[in-house]
Amino acid sequence: MENISNNRSFGGWHKQYRHYSSSLNCEMRFAIYLPEQANSQKVPVLYWLSGLTCTDENFMQKAGAQRLASQLGLAIVCPDTSPRGEGVADADDAAYDLGLGAGFYVNATQAPWSSHYRMYDYVVDELPALIEQHFPVSDKRAIAGHSMGGHGALMIALKNPGRYLSASAFAPISHPSQCPWGQKAFAAYLGSDREAWKAYDTVELIKSGAKGLPMRVDQGESDLFLAEQLLPQALRAAATDAGIALSFHSHPGYDHSYYFIASFIDEQLKFHASHLGL
Ligand SMILES: N[C@@H](CCC(=O)N[C@@H](CS)C(=O)NCC(=O)O)C(=O)O
């Protein structure tokens, strides 16, 4: 693992690393924010999964999470959103919603994607093992994300009971098998059999009996992707039917951008802190 940048931030450190990922079969970069408390004790860790087109940098540079994370004593880890590099497949037209920057946090089964696009295994197993081996973090984990990554966070938490103490999302692509972004990605990565899609669709996981955990969603009401791509009503209905507690917060006037995320990131960090024992 190679350290490639260090920035002091609110008494702690923002750091970027490069490493070879055996799940993704390529070099990957991730970022970690370590609060000052990590100098003397193991701190809980929040994994943040970004949305389409992002890298490890968008959240760290735009969300403004470090101020409160430093006060809480919370580490934050940001992976990239897809495998990258020479030999890694991309969409034929380099579309922003498939291939590079658009891994959707699934394990692809279809060529040419299946040789690298295994973001599910990377985020669930390989990255946390690496983080817990090399950094002063405890086994108290939470997971959050935005849009594609908001869905990834909820989906991964529901599929791995006990691994995360809480999960949250900004503007998640709630029901990917029913919206254009999700259908395009799942058809490419998982194939045309829609039964295979259900294993990675949050609404389908809830409908088929996934065990709940504390979940929070923040959604801007002026988000241009709301009606066509995000479908939060399907998530809310599935959670209600299943008796799963979902704290849903609708915000008039806010859009899909990091201006929205920065406005409510403190609320989500406080939500996680209350479940991480901070
Ligand atoms: N490029 C697409 C959407 C891309 C987009 O909104 N990406 C979100 C995640 S879904 C993002 O976080 N973009 C990077 C940023 O704002 O820093 C478009 O403009 O229609």
The ligand as a Tripos MOL2 file, in Angstrom:
@<TRIPOS>MOLECULE
LIG
   20    19     1     0     0
SMALL
NO_CHARGES

@<TRIPOS>ATOM
      1 N1        -23.2870   13.6310  -15.2010 N.3       1 LIG1
      2 C1        -24.6530   13.3520  -14.9180 C.3       1 LIG1
      3 C2        -24.9430   13.0690  -13.4780 C.3       1 LIG1
      4 C3        -23.7360   12.9730  -12.6360 C.3       1 LIG1
      5 C4        -24.0270   13.2800  -11.2020 C.2       1 LIG1
      6 O1        -24.9530   14.0140  -10.8290 O.2       1 LIG1
      7 N2        -23.1890   12.6980  -10.3770 N.am      1 LIG1
      8 C5        -23.3450   12.8730   -8.9660 C.3       1 LIG1
      9 C6        -23.5800   11.5300   -8.3790 C.3       1 LIG1
     10 S1        -24.9980   10.7460   -9.1470 S.3       1 LIG1
     11 C7        -22.0750   13.4740   -8.3850 C.2       1 LIG1
     12 O2        -21.8030   13.3020   -7.2210 O.2       1 LIG1
     13 N3        -21.2890   14.1780   -9.2100 N.am      1 LIG1
     14 C8        -19.9980   14.6540   -8.8140 C.3       1 LIG1
     15 C9        -19.9670   15.9130   -7.9870 C.2       1 LIG1
     16 O3        -20.9920   16.6020   -7.8790 O.co2     1 LIG1
     17 O4        -18.8880   16.1830   -7.4040 O.co2     1 LIG1
     18 C10       -25.4970   14.4950  -15.3600 C.2       1 LIG1
     19 O5        -25.0410   15.6290  -15.1830 O.co2     1 LIG1
     20 O6        -26.6040   14.2330  -15.8220 O.co2     1 LIG1
@<TRIPOS>BOND
     1     1     2 1
     2     2     3 1
     3     2    18 1
     4     3     4 1
     5     4     5 1
     6     5     6 2
     7     5     7 1
     8     7     8 1
     9     8     9 1
    10     8    11 1
    11     9    10 1
    12    11    12 2
    13    11    13 1
    14    13    14 1
    15    14    15 1
    16    15    16 2
    17    15    17 1
    18    18    19 2
    19    18    20 1
@<TRIPOS>SUBSTRUCTURE
     1 LIG1         1 GROUP 0 **** ****
